[in-house]
Amino acid sequence: METVGAYEAKTHLPKLLKRVIKGERITITKHGIPVAVLQPPESLRKTEPKQVIVELRKFRAKHCLKGLSLREMIEEGRP
């Protein structure tokens, strides 16, 4: 994680935001003391594929179609 002074952060905010969008975390300091962290929101953070698979399996275990096929649900008008 990179550290940037408050003055530099203010001056170069658009550039810093572009880097954050790409996934970087940047600590902003004031007189050498960390005061803030620029980071992507949770929704933009990349999740490991293995973790996604684990979560999908948990979801499937809790939700059952009770014998219906996807085709039948589409024909009934369910999204």
Secondary structure as the mmCIF struct_conf table of DSSP 4:
data_model
#
loop_
_struct_conf.conf_type_id
_struct_conf.id
_struct_conf.beg_label_comp_id
_struct_conf.beg_label_asym_id
_struct_conf.beg_label_seq_id
_struct_conf.end_label_comp_id
_struct_conf.end_label_asym_id
_struct_conf.end_label_seq_id
STRN STRN1 GLU A 2 GLY A 5
HELX_RH_AL_P HELX_RH_AL_P1 ALA A 6 THR A 11
TURN_TY1_P TURN_TY1_P1 HIS A 12 HIS A 12
HELX_RH_AL_P HELX_RH_AL_P2 LEU A 13 ILE A 21
TURN_TY1_P TURN_TY1_P2 LYS A 22 GLY A 23
STRN STRN2 ILE A 26 LYS A 30
TURN_TY1_P TURN_TY1_P3 HIS A 31 GLY A 32
STRN STRN3 ILE A 33 LEU A 38
HELX_RH_3T_P HELX_RH_3T_P1 GLU A 42 LEU A 44
BEND BEND1 ARG A 45 ARG A 45
HELX_LH_PP_P HELX_LH_PP_P1 LYS A 46 GLU A 48
HELX_RH_AL_P HELX_RH_AL_P3 PRO A 49 LYS A 62
TURN_TY1_P TURN_TY1_P4 LYS A 66 GLY A 67
HELX_RH_AL_P HELX_RH_AL_P4 LEU A 70 GLU A 76
TURN_TY1_P TURN_TY1_P5 GLY A 77 GLY A 77
#
